[in-house]
Amino acid sequence: MAVIEFKSVNKKFKLYQNLSYSIKEIFINTLLRRWRLQVAYHPVLTDVSFRIEKGETVGIIGENGTGKSTTLKLISKILYADSGDVLVDGKVSALLEVGAGFQPDLTGRENVFLYGSILGLSKATITKKYDEIVAFAEMEEFMESPVKNYSSGMYMRLAFAVAINVDPDILIIDEVLAVGDEAFQKKCIEKILSFKRQGKTIVFVSHDMGMVDRICDRVIFIKKGGHIVEGSTDDMINLYRRLVYNIVDEPEEQIVGENGNVKLMLHESHSHPMNNRYGNRKVEISRVYFSDMAGSIKNRFDTGEDIAVNVEIKRNSDIDEVVFGYAIHSEDDVLVSGSNSRNHHVTLKNTSDTVRFRMIISNVLLEGRYQFTAELHSSEQVDQYDILDRQYEFMVDQATVDGNGLVKLPVIFEIPEESGQI
């Protein structure tokens, strides 16, 4: 059953341009009250149709200005379509921007009740949930302070805590998880995943493709001009990166689904991960190789033998700091591990045009062939500089180590003396 449905929706905004440019013209036109304004219309969404079923988690991606936030505001009834129908069945809780719905001169406590009422809750219900909301936000000592004194991270904490704890049928999130510290972001993600397991509907907008991949069941990609393409999460992220980074101009093949949506069919060679390199190359990865701890280059290791990943990056623009991300996949495409330098509390400074560093992996992997992804991005993952998706490979031999699966976990058996022997 569809809880959200767009039927041939169109939305455009007026753009005003003053035709007078010189100081003289401004003076004369002001004196004579003879201003001329040229009105143009910018189409944001063009004949958009899609359905979101109950219990789905759907990502909406696209470049800046393509209509992602407009789509969410149409769902939330903040905006209305110029033509077409937007049908929504259920109580909607929307996190559209940091601090939306807050009044700066009111205290945190007062804003919880205000924000809750905007979301349709009674005062009694908000009172019942108040302690839970404040505990989730971890802001007990700040609730009697005016929110105008809050940081953007504090705004987000409180807004998210209210939105996620009012038991909505549909949760809408627009990029707000980019704000806040790492620990709270993790807490929010866990709450979203819990919300998803309850069978709730989630619409998620983000430029963080890793987060989209982790959370979403499928993705709607809004292209320039307001047209959409929808499909699997992997295919849409792949298409997004190819179009954004000018790897291809258009999808290679399209079919029209039952409800009029355009769906993507990628050729197999283009969807193969080993062909993938994306990024704007403001900073690029010029070399990656594996070695042992003594520096000898190799790509075959024994379980328990540390792996040194040696990286060389080249700066092509005036960027001082980057984040290095990595992922390890098994031969059958199972993600074994992934993280980045920021999560390891390491700051990578571009002190020269070429920077070299190495990353040491404590090798608990069991026998197999593994693919390694290397990427460079900005601290908030807004700019993706260089992504080499599964472009590097190494092998692991178990040698004398016994075990099954992908990793040998460091397990210790403890048997108290008084318990006797088995």
HELIX and SHEET records of a PDB file:
HELIX    1   1 ILE A   23  LEU A   31  1                                   9    
HELIX    2   2 LYS A   68  ILE A   75  1                                   8    
HELIX    3   3 GLY A  108  ILE A  118  1                                  11    
HELIX    4   4 LYS A  123  ALA A  137  1                                  15    
HELIX    5   5 GLU A  140  PHE A  142  5                                   3    
HELIX    6   6 VAL A  147  ASN A  149  5                                   3    
HELIX    7   7 SER A  152  ILE A  164  1                                  13    
HELIX    8   8 VAL A  176  ALA A  178  5                                   3    
HELIX    9   9 GLU A  182  ARG A  197  1                                  16    
HELIX   10  10 MET A  209  ILE A  215  1                                   7    
HELIX   11  11 THR A  233  VAL A  244  1                                  12    
HELIX   12  12 GLU A  268  SER A  271  1                                   4    
HELIX   13  13 PRO A  273  ASN A  275  5                                   3    
HELIX   14  14 GLU A  417  SER A  419  5                                   3    
SHEET    1   A 3 LEU A  37  GLU A  53  0                                        
SHEET    2   A 3 ALA A   2  ASN A  18 -1                                        
SHEET    3   A 3 SER A  83  VAL A  88 -1                                        
SHEET    1   B 6 VAL A  92  LEU A  95  0                                        
SHEET    2   B 6 ILE A 170  ASP A 174  1                                        
SHEET    3   B 6 THR A 201  VAL A 205  1                                        
SHEET    4   B 6 THR A  57  ILE A  61  1                                        
SHEET    5   B 6 ARG A 218  ILE A 222  1                                        
SHEET    6   B 6 ILE A 228  SER A 232 -1                                        
SHEET    1   C 2 GLN A 254  VAL A 256  0                                        
SHEET    2   C 2 VAL A 262  LEU A 264 -1                                        
SHEET    1   D 3 ARG A 277  TYR A 278  0                                        
SHEET    2   D 3 GLN A 384  ASP A 397 -1                                        
SHEET    3   D 3 ARG A 300  ASP A 302  1                                        
SHEET    1   E 5 ARG A 277  TYR A 278  0                                        
SHEET    2   E 5 GLN A 384  ASP A 397 -1                                        
SHEET    3   E 5 GLY A 368  HIS A 377 -1                                        
SHEET    4   E 5 GLU A 321  SER A 330 -1                                        
SHEET    5   E 5 LEU A 335  ASN A 340 -1                                        
SHEET    1   F 5 ARG A 277  TYR A 278  0                                        
SHEET    2   F 5 GLN A 384  ASP A 397 -1                                        
SHEET    3   F 5 GLY A 368  HIS A 377 -1                                        
SHEET    4   F 5 GLU A 321  SER A 330 -1                                        
SHEET    5   F 5 LEU A 348  LYS A 349 -1                                        
SHEET    1   G 3 VAL A 283  SER A 291  0                                        
SHEET    2   G 3 ILE A 307  ARG A 315 -1                                        
SHEET    3   G 3 THR A 354  ILE A 361 -1                                        
END                                                                             
